[in-house]
Amino acid sequence: MSTPPSADLVLVHPAPLERLVIPAALDGHAGTNRATGGVAQLAAANDLEAIRAWLARFADKRTTFDSYRKEAERLLLWSLVQLGKPLSSLTHEDCLRYQRFLADPQPAATWIANAGAGGGRKHPRGDARWRPFHGPLSPASVRQAMVILNVLFSWLVQAGYLAGNPLALSRQRTPKAAPRITRYLEPGLWQEVKDFIASMPQQTARDRAHYHRVRWLFTLLYLGGLRIAEAGSNTMGQFFVRRDADGTMRWWLTVHGKGDRDRLVPATRELMAELSRYRQHLGMTALPSPNETTPLVLPIGSTAGSTTEADRTKTEGPSHRPLTRAALHTIVKDVFAGAAGRLRERGEAFAARADLLGQASAHWLRHSAGSHMADNQVDLRLVRDNLGHASLTTTSLYLHVDDDRRHHETDEKHRINW
């Protein structure tokens, strides 16, 4: 066990990296694991500057940046507050202690937001109530955190900032994760979700706006197989129509997604009908115009009832902000929680199914889309391309014909059936 840090060195309240002030004795300028030989490739003089240099490499990938910053920030704060030592002085044993800490961050009042209320609520990074955690991490999240930290330490060693990677000794054969197919909704459970959405109140204008937005979001995530970040970062102007080899006009959606890659998603008749339904509820034209900058999913309040051309132009202009990834995630989780609650009301026999539904997230819809397409005999190569599991090339005639078949099979065999 490490000796507790002396009171004059403890940072009483963990703070976000951008607001963190570290005493000189803890800033890592003289860390015990600092590299002393060779040529340093970083200008960083302390641990905080080194972390910022590492994070700067991901500044143009917001989701990755946020994830990596979160893990580096948590480890740095734990090292300072819990151990009273610089990050560049952490040992292999310290890292093992941190791994156990992630599964139960204590004391909760120091580490977990709204600890007294059971945790879970997020606060802005500038809020005094901000904390690094929202509750204990699952085993999968702990593994992911350690993978990211290993990347950080390896890079700092490569850059000549650290002498060695304290996590390198921890590399063991990781137990095989459960097949990802388990994180999906079988058809009966998926029907429960759709039934819940259909039952959502529509008495007030806001109720109706929320219902239409939820219905469209779930349609987009399921029929399009989009990731939640893709639903927030792409626009309606990325829908386009083209004539296939038989002369049929088909709609497509260009999705800019993971790895800065683009893929073509078949915009089936159902998907386009739901898009038109959603847009017309907002007082917009039924179909989007080329290069329209309207986000795929809109906030409530600023568009409902817009009927004039001026309103439409304003709505579809570049000033309209999309919903954040967190906001979209919350909408989806609330629907799953509501559907799970309805199941529980039927009695103990439905408790296990309700618990499973309560664990679901937006990514389950993507897995469900892939699973249901495969169950309905959509060619797995087409499923792969629909979900963007491989790069997509559309320049050759052969691949263009293959795209036509992909659109046809997706349209015929992958349906939401509201």
C-alpha positions as a Python dict, from the first residue, in 0.01 Angstrom:
ca = {
    (1, 'M'): (0, 0, 0),
    (2, 'S'): (122, 348, -85),
    (3, 'T'): (160, 605, 186),
    (4, 'P'): (-125, 860, 168),
    (5, 'P'): (-15, 1195, 24),
    (6, 'S'): (55, 1475, 267),
    (7, 'A'): (-229, 1723, 313),
    (8, 'D'): (-43, 2012, 149),
    (9, 'L'): (-11, 1820, -178),
    (10, 'V'): (-365, 1685, -213),
    (11, 'L'): (-587, 1840, -478),
    (12, 'V'): (-911, 1857, -282),
    (13, 'H'): (-1143, 1870, -582),
    (14, 'P'): (-1054, 1701, -912),
    (15, 'A'): (-1087, 1947, -1199),
    (16, 'P'): (-1098, 1914, -1580),
    (17, 'L'): (-764, 1928, -1761),
    (18, 'E'): (-826, 2278, -1895),
    (19, 'R'): (-878, 2414, -1542),
    (20, 'L'): (-628, 2196, -1359),
    (21, 'V'): (-354, 2369, -1159),
    (22, 'I'): (-83, 2129, -1042),
    (23, 'P'): (173, 2212, -771),
    (24, 'A'): (532, 2206, -897),
    (25, 'A'): (613, 1912, -672),
    (26, 'L'): (353, 1702, -857),
    (27, 'D'): (374, 1831, -1214),
    (28, 'G'): (613, 1556, -1327),
    (29, 'H'): (910, 1769, -1430),
    (30, 'A'): (1121, 1538, -1216),
    (31, 'G'): (913, 1220, -1232),
    (32, 'T'): (1095, 898, -1150),
    (33, 'N'): (997, 748, -1487),
    (34, 'R'): (1113, 1045, -1695),
    (35, 'A'): (1350, 960, -1979),
    (36, 'T'): (1702, 1084, -1911),
    (37, 'G'): (1891, 971, -2221),
    (38, 'G'): (1840, 1015, -2592),
    (39, 'V'): (1679, 1303, -2775),
    (40, 'A'): (1335, 1411, -2654),
    (41, 'Q'): (1088, 1466, -2936),
    (42, 'L'): (847, 1662, -2719),
    (43, 'A'): (884, 2015, -2590),
    (44, 'A'): (662, 1921, -2293),
    (45, 'A'): (820, 2012, -1959),
    (46, 'N'): (563, 1838, -1740),
    (47, 'D'): (295, 1568, -1742),
    (48, 'L'): (4, 1798, -1823),
    (49, 'E'): (183, 1941, -2127),
    (50, 'A'): (274, 1590, -2241),
    (51, 'I'): (-87, 1474, -2218),
    (52, 'R'): (-202, 1779, -2412),
    (53, 'A'): (53, 1705, -2684),
    (54, 'W'): (-80, 1350, -2711),
    (55, 'L'): (-442, 1465, -2726),
    (56, 'A'): (-362, 1725, -2993),
    (57, 'R'): (-312, 1438, -3238),
    (58, 'F'): (-686, 1362, -3216),
    (59, 'A'): (-822, 1716, -3222),
    (60, 'D'): (-995, 1662, -3556),
    (61, 'K'): (-1171, 1343, -3437),
    (62, 'R'): (-1409, 1470, -3171),
    (63, 'T'): (-1540, 1137, -3045),
    (64, 'T'): (-1191, 987, -3016),
    (65, 'F'): (-1057, 1305, -2856),
    (66, 'D'): (-1331, 1308, -2592),
    (67, 'S'): (-1279, 940, -2510),
    (68, 'Y'): (-899, 968, -2486),
    (69, 'R'): (-912, 1289, -2284),
    (70, 'K'): (-1151, 1128, -2037),
    (71, 'E'): (-919, 835, -1967),
    (72, 'A'): (-598, 1043, -1947),
    (73, 'E'): (-772, 1296, -1726),
    (74, 'R'): (-903, 1032, -1486),
    (75, 'L'): (-562, 866, -1446),
    (76, 'L'): (-381, 1198, -1394),
    (77, 'L'): (-632, 1313, -1132),
    (78, 'W'): (-620, 979, -953),
    (79, 'S'): (-241, 990, -944),
    (80, 'L'): (-242, 1342, -801),
    (81, 'V'): (-534, 1318, -561),
    (82, 'Q'): (-524, 956, -448),
    (83, 'L'): (-149, 887, -452),
    (84, 'G'): (-1, 1236, -434),
    (85, 'K'): (252, 1157, -707),
    (86, 'P'): (307, 1268, -1068),
    (87, 'L'): (176, 1059, -1354),
    (88, 'S'): (536, 1022, -1472),
    (89, 'S'): (621, 848, -1144),
    (90, 'L'): (354, 578, -1167),
    (91, 'T'): (473, 220, -1133),
    (92, 'H'): (332, -108, -1262),
    (93, 'E'): (181, -170, -918),
    (94, 'D'): (15, 173, -923),
    (95, 'C'): (-148, 90, -1255),
    (96, 'L'): (-290, -233, -1115),
    (97, 'R'): (-434, -36, -822),
    (98, 'Y'): (-587, 212, -1065),
    (99, 'Q'): (-746, -69, -1263),
    (100, 'R'): (-921, -188, -946),
    (101, 'F'): (-1017, 170, -859),
    (102, 'L'): (-1205, 209, -1188),
    (103, 'A'): (-1449, -62, -1087),
    (104, 'D'): (-1531, 126, -765),
    (105, 'P'): (-1417, 491, -754),
    (106, 'Q'): (-1395, 580, -386),
    (107, 'P'): (-1452, 805, -204),
    (108, 'A'): (-1761, 855, -417),
    (109, 'A'): (-1813, 1216, -311),
    (110, 'T'): (-1471, 1304, -454),
    (111, 'W'): (-1496, 1112, -780),
    (112, 'I'): (-1860, 1054, -879),
    (113, 'A'): (-2101, 1325, -993),
    (114, 'N'): (-2419, 1330, -782),
    (115, 'A'): (-2282, 1048, -570),
    (116, 'G'): (-2543, 1102, -300),
    (117, 'A'): (-2823, 1068, -555),
    (118, 'G'): (-2688, 746, -701),
    (119, 'G'): (-2469, 910, -965),
    (120, 'G'): (-2530, 918, -1335),
    (121, 'R'): (-2597, 1284, -1401),
    (122, 'K'): (-2347, 1473, -1611),
    (123, 'H'): (-2247, 1833, -1546),
    (124, 'P'): (-2067, 2073, -1781),
    (125, 'R'): (-1690, 2076, -1745),
    (126, 'G'): (-1704, 2431, -1609),
    (127, 'D'): (-1958, 2340, -1339),
    (128, 'A'): (-1832, 2309, -981),
    (129, 'R'): (-2031, 1984, -950),
    (130, 'W'): (-1832, 1822, -1233),
    (131, 'R'): (-1661, 1496, -1141),
    (132, 'P'): (-1451, 1256, -1352),
    (133, 'F'): (-1693, 962, -1307),
    (134, 'H'): (-2067, 902, -1324),
    (135, 'G'): (-2047, 567, -1146),
    (136, 'P'): (-1839, 247, -1137),
    (137, 'L'): (-1708, 119, -1470),
    (138, 'S'): (-1815, -215, -1614),
    (139, 'P'): (-1545, -477, -1679),
    (140, 'A'): (-1559, -396, -2052),
    (141, 'S'): (-1516, -23, -1983),
    (142, 'V'): (-1225, -94, -1749),
    (143, 'R'): (-1054, -297, -2022),
    (144, 'Q'): (-1113, -20, -2274),
    (145, 'A'): (-971, 241, -2035),
    (146, 'M'): (-653, 41, -1985),
    (147, 'V'): (-614, -10, -2362),
    (148, 'I'): (-631, 368, -2416),
    (149, 'L'): (-385, 436, -2133),
    (150, 'N'): (-146, 181, -2280),
    (151, 'V'): (-161, 381, -2605),
    (152, 'L'): (-82, 699, -2408),
    (153, 'F'): (213, 549, -2222),
    (154, 'S'): (353, 384, -2535),
    (155, 'W'): (342, 714, -2722),
    (156, 'L'): (511, 902, -2437),
    (157, 'V'): (790, 643, -2437),
    (158, 'Q'): (825, 667, -2815),
    (159, 'A'): (838, 1047, -2789),
    (160, 'G'): (1126, 1025, -2539),
    (161, 'Y'): (922, 1170, -2250),
    (162, 'L'): (900, 853, -2038),
    (163, 'A'): (1168, 592, -1983),
    (164, 'G'): (925, 300, -1988),
    (165, 'N'): (561, 198, -2012),
    (166, 'P'): (435, 84, -1670),
    (167, 'L'): (144, -95, -1837),
    (168, 'A'): (361, -301, -2072),
    (169, 'L'): (406, -565, -1800),
    (170, 'S'): (28, -606, -1773),
    (171, 'R'): (-21, -744, -2121),
    (172, 'Q'): (-201, -1074, -2089),
    (173, 'R'): (-427, -1265, -2316),
    (174, 'T'): (-757, -1085, -2283),
    (175, 'P'): (-1055, -1316, -2234),
    (176, 'K'): (-1265, -1328, -2545),
    (177, 'A'): (-1548, -1082, -2522),
    (178, 'A'): (-1899, -1209, -2562),
    (179, 'P'): (-2005, -1207, -2928),
    (180, 'R'): (-2133, -865, -3023),
    (181, 'I'): (-2443, -1034, -3157),
    (182, 'T'): (-2567, -1055, -2797),
    (183, 'R'): (-2606, -678, -2793),
    (184, 'Y'): (-2910, -668, -3017),
    (185, 'L'): (-3288, -680, -2990),
    (186, 'E'): (-3454, -998, -3106),
    (187, 'P'): (-3766, -929, -3314),
    (188, 'G'): (-4009, -963, -3023),
    (189, 'L'): (-3818, -717, -2808),
    (190, 'W'): (-3776, -480, -3103),
    (191, 'Q'): (-4155, -488, -3147),
    (192, 'E'): (-4194, -383, -2782),
    (193, 'V'): (-3981, -77, -2854),
    (194, 'K'): (-4186, 14, -3161),
    (195, 'D'): (-4511, -34, -2967),
    (196, 'F'): (-4385, 196, -2694),
    (197, 'I'): (-4296, 466, -2948),
    (198, 'A'): (-4640, 432, -3109),
    (199, 'S'): (-4801, 485, -2766),
    (200, 'M'): (-4608, 803, -2685),
    (201, 'P'): (-4836, 1100, -2597),
    (202, 'Q'): (-4921, 1352, -2867),
    (203, 'Q'): (-5161, 1582, -2681),
    (204, 'T'): (-4943, 1894, -2687),
    (205, 'A'): (-4731, 2047, -2962),
    (206, 'R'): (-4415, 1952, -2774),
    (207, 'D'): (-4540, 1595, -2724),
    (208, 'R'): (-4605, 1566, -3098),
    (209, 'A'): (-4265, 1714, -3182),
    (210, 'H'): (-4093, 1467, -2950),
    (211, 'Y'): (-4291, 1172, -3090),
    (212, 'H'): (-4206, 1258, -3451),
    (213, 'R'): (-3840, 1311, -3366),
    (214, 'V'): (-3815, 980, -3178),
    (215, 'R'): (-3988, 790, -3457),
    (216, 'W'): (-3754, 941, -3718),
    (217, 'L'): (-3439, 887, -3507),
    (218, 'F'): (-3518, 519, -3449),
    (219, 'T'): (-3601, 476, -3818),
    (220, 'L'): (-3269, 634, -3915),
    (221, 'L'): (-3064, 426, -3672),
    (222, 'Y'): (-3238, 101, -3762),
    (223, 'L'): (-3304, 124, -4136),
    (224, 'G'): (-2984, 316, -4204),
    (225, 'G'): (-2769, 126, -3954),
    (226, 'L'): (-2611, 456, -3851),
    (227, 'R'): (-2392, 503, -3548),
    (228, 'I'): (-2525, 759, -3298),
    (229, 'A'): (-2239, 998, -3382),
    (230, 'E'): (-2324, 970, -3751),
    (231, 'A'): (-2687, 1062, -3684),
    (232, 'G'): (-2563, 1381, -3521),
    (233, 'S'): (-2290, 1483, -3763),
    (234, 'N'): (-2447, 1429, -4106),
    (235, 'T'): (-2710, 1639, -4284),
    (236, 'M'): (-3028, 1596, -4488),
    (237, 'G'): (-2849, 1740, -4791),
    (238, 'Q'): (-2651, 1415, -4810),
    (239, 'F'): (-2958, 1233, -4940),
    (240, 'F'): (-2945, 1212, -5319),
    (241, 'V'): (-3127, 1029, -5598),
    (242, 'R'): (-2973, 847, -5894),
    (243, 'R'): (-3094, 623, -6174),
    (244, 'D'): (-2991, 257, -6155),
    (245, 'A'): (-2901, 23, -6442),
    (246, 'D'): (-3271, -56, -6506),
    (247, 'G'): (-3369, 310, -6513),
    (248, 'T'): (-3525, 307, -6164),
    (249, 'M'): (-3467, 618, -5953),
    (250, 'R'): (-3332, 524, -5610),
    (251, 'W'): (-3248, 739, -5310),
    (252, 'W'): (-2920, 705, -5120),
    (253, 'L'): (-2762, 865, -4816),
    (254, 'T'): (-2391, 945, -4813),
    (255, 'V'): (-2274, 893, -4455),
    (256, 'H'): (-1946, 1041, -4338),
    (257, 'G'): (-1851, 813, -4053),
    (258, 'K'): (-1588, 634, -3853),
    (259, 'G'): (-1232, 666, -3974),
    (260, 'D'): (-1321, 971, -4186),
    (261, 'R'): (-1467, 734, -4445),
    (262, 'D'): (-1777, 783, -4657),
    (263, 'R'): (-2022, 505, -4733),
    (264, 'L'): (-2345, 485, -4930),
    (265, 'V'): (-2652, 375, -4734),
    (266, 'P'): (-2958, 264, -4932),
    (267, 'A'): (-3240, 508, -4854),
    (268, 'T'): (-3528, 262, -4884),
    (269, 'R'): (-3885, 359, -4962),
    (270, 'E'): (-3971, 330, -4594),
    (271, 'L'): (-3678, 548, -4492),
    (272, 'M'): (-3769, 819, -4743),
    (273, 'A'): (-4136, 804, -4641),
    (274, 'E'): (-4038, 856, -4276),
    (275, 'L'): (-3800, 1137, -4370),
    (276, 'S'): (-4082, 1311, -4557),
    (277, 'R'): (-4318, 1254, -4264),
    (278, 'Y'): (-4067, 1410, -4023),
    (279, 'R'): (-3988, 1706, -4248),
    (280, 'Q'): (-4353, 1783, -4318),
    (281, 'H'): (-4429, 1778, -3947),
    (282, 'L'): (-4162, 2049, -3915),
    (283, 'G'): (-4323, 2252, -4193),
    (284, 'M'): (-4046, 2176, -4441),
    (285, 'T'): (-4059, 2044, -4795),
    (286, 'A'): (-4111, 1668, -4814),
    (287, 'L'): (-3772, 1601, -4971),
    (288, 'P'): (-3437, 1766, -4900),
    (289, 'S'): (-3257, 1976, -5155),
    (290, 'P'): (-2901, 1902, -5268),
    (291, 'N'): (-2636, 2025, -5023),
    (292, 'E'): (-2902, 2124, -4767),
    (293, 'T'): (-2734, 2177, -4430),
    (294, 'T'): (-3029, 2077, -4211),
    (295, 'P'): (-2909, 1827, -3948),
    (296, 'L'): (-3054, 1477, -3978),
    (297, 'V'): (-3220, 1521, -3638),
    (298, 'L'): (-3333, 1861, -3510),
    (299, 'P'): (-3380, 2011, -3164),
    (300, 'I'): (-3740, 2066, -3056),
    (301, 'G'): (-3885, 2415, -3062),
    (302, 'S'): (-3720, 2607, -3341),
    (303, 'T'): (-3878, 2439, -3642),
    (304, 'A'): (-4222, 2312, -3550),
    (305, 'G'): (-4488, 2506, -3734),
    (306, 'S'): (-4253, 2670, -3983),
    (307, 'T'): (-4459, 2707, -4298),
    (308, 'T'): (-4327, 3008, -4486),
    (309, 'E'): (-4046, 2994, -4739),
    (310, 'A'): (-3847, 3232, -4520),
    (311, 'D'): (-3891, 3000, -4223),
    (312, 'R'): (-3781, 2703, -4430),
    (313, 'T'): (-3474, 2885, -4553),
    (314, 'K'): (-3387, 2984, -4199),
    (315, 'T'): (-3444, 2629, -4074),
    (316, 'E'): (-3231, 2479, -4347),
    (317, 'G'): (-2954, 2736, -4314),
    (318, 'P'): (-2607, 2670, -4178),
    (319, 'S'): (-2681, 2841, -3846),
    (320, 'H'): (-2901, 2554, -3725),
    (321, 'R'): (-2709, 2345, -3475),
    (322, 'P'): (-2750, 1966, -3463),
    (323, 'L'): (-2823, 1774, -3147),
    (324, 'T'): (-2513, 1654, -2965),
    (325, 'R'): (-2418, 1289, -2952),
    (326, 'A'): (-2501, 1290, -2579),
    (327, 'A'): (-2847, 1436, -2642),
    (328, 'L'): (-2926, 1175, -2908),
    (329, 'H'): (-2799, 901, -2678),
    (330, 'T'): (-3027, 1027, -2398),
    (331, 'I'): (-3333, 1021, -2626),
    (332, 'V'): (-3264, 660, -2722),
    (333, 'K'): (-3194, 547, -2365),
    (334, 'D'): (-3515, 713, -2242),
    (335, 'V'): (-3718, 520, -2499),
    (336, 'F'): (-3556, 191, -2402),
    (337, 'A'): (-3619, 268, -2034),
    (338, 'G'): (-3982, 350, -2104),
    (339, 'A'): (-4034, 30, -2303),
    (340, 'A'): (-3866, -169, -2026),
    (341, 'G'): (-4098, -8, -1771),
    (342, 'R'): (-4403, -115, -1970),
    (343, 'L'): (-4271, -470, -1979),
    (344, 'R'): (-4219, -479, -1603),
    (345, 'E'): (-4578, -372, -1548),
    (346, 'R'): (-4690, -704, -1699),
    (347, 'G'): (-4544, -903, -1414),
    (348, 'E'): (-4245, -1101, -1297),
    (349, 'A'): (-4244, -1321, -1606),
    (350, 'F'): (-4131, -1020, -1814),
    (351, 'A'): (-3863, -898, -1571),
    (352, 'A'): (-3567, -1060, -1749),
    (353, 'R'): (-3668, -916, -2086),
    (354, 'A'): (-3722, -577, -1928),
    (355, 'D'): (-3376, -590, -1770),
    (356, 'L'): (-3220, -671, -2107),
    (357, 'L'): (-3404, -382, -2271),
    (358, 'G'): (-3289, -153, -1992),
    (359, 'Q'): (-2927, -226, -2087),
    (360, 'A'): (-2979, -138, -2453),
    (361, 'S'): (-2815, 162, -2616),
    (362, 'A'): (-2820, 326, -2957),
    (363, 'H'): (-2551, 88, -3082),
    (364, 'W'): (-2787, -203, -3016),
    (365, 'L'): (-3006, -66, -3295),
    (366, 'R'): (-2712, -90, -3534),
    (367, 'H'): (-2644, -449, -3427),
    (368, 'S'): (-3015, -524, -3452),
    (369, 'A'): (-3021, -384, -3806),
    (370, 'G'): (-2733, -609, -3912),
    (371, 'S'): (-2876, -915, -3737),
    (372, 'H'): (-3226, -869, -3878),
    (373, 'M'): (-3091, -816, -4230),
    (374, 'A'): (-2890, -1137, -4201),
    (375, 'D'): (-3191, -1324, -4060),
    (376, 'N'): (-3393, -1212, -4362),
    (377, 'Q'): (-3128, -1352, -4599),
    (378, 'V'): (-2978, -1022, -4712),
    (379, 'D'): (-2637, -1114, -4857),
    (380, 'L'): (-2378, -1065, -4581),
    (381, 'R'): (-2154, -875, -4820),
    (382, 'L'): (-2435, -624, -4867),
    (383, 'V'): (-2490, -601, -4493),
    (384, 'R'): (-2119, -528, -4456),
    (385, 'D'): (-2140, -242, -4703),
    (386, 'N'): (-2462, -104, -4553),
    (387, 'L'): (-2300, -82, -4210),
    (388, 'G'): (-1968, 49, -4339),
    (389, 'H'): (-1752, -237, -4219),
    (390, 'A'): (-1537, -200, -4534),
    (391, 'S'): (-1439, 90, -4757),
    (392, 'L'): (-1680, 156, -5040),
    (393, 'T'): (-1573, 219, -5400),
    (394, 'T'): (-1833, 332, -5652),
    (395, 'T'): (-1622, 419, -5957),
    (396, 'S'): (-1645, 97, -6156),
    (397, 'L'): (-1950, -29, -6343),
    (398, 'Y'): (-1930, -365, -6169),
    (399, 'L'): (-1958, -212, -5823),
    (400, 'H'): (-2233, 17, -5943),
    (401, 'V'): (-2440, -285, -6048),
    (402, 'D'): (-2363, -447, -5713),
    (403, 'D'): (-2489, -133, -5539),
    (404, 'D'): (-2817, -162, -5730),
    (405, 'R'): (-2863, -518, -5602),
    (406, 'R'): (-2773, -405, -5250),
    (407, 'H'): (-3038, -133, -5264),
    (408, 'H'): (-3301, -375, -5399),
    (409, 'E'): (-3237, -645, -5137),
    (410, 'T'): (-3224, -393, -4852),
    (411, 'D'): (-3548, -234, -4969),
    (412, 'E'): (-3726, -568, -5003),
    (413, 'K'): (-3595, -751, -4697),
    (414, 'H'): (-3503, -491, -4431),
    (415, 'R'): (-3814, -313, -4306),
    (416, 'I'): (-3927, -136, -3991),
    (417, 'N'): (-4303, -186, -4043),
    (418, 'W'): (-4430, 91, -3820),
}
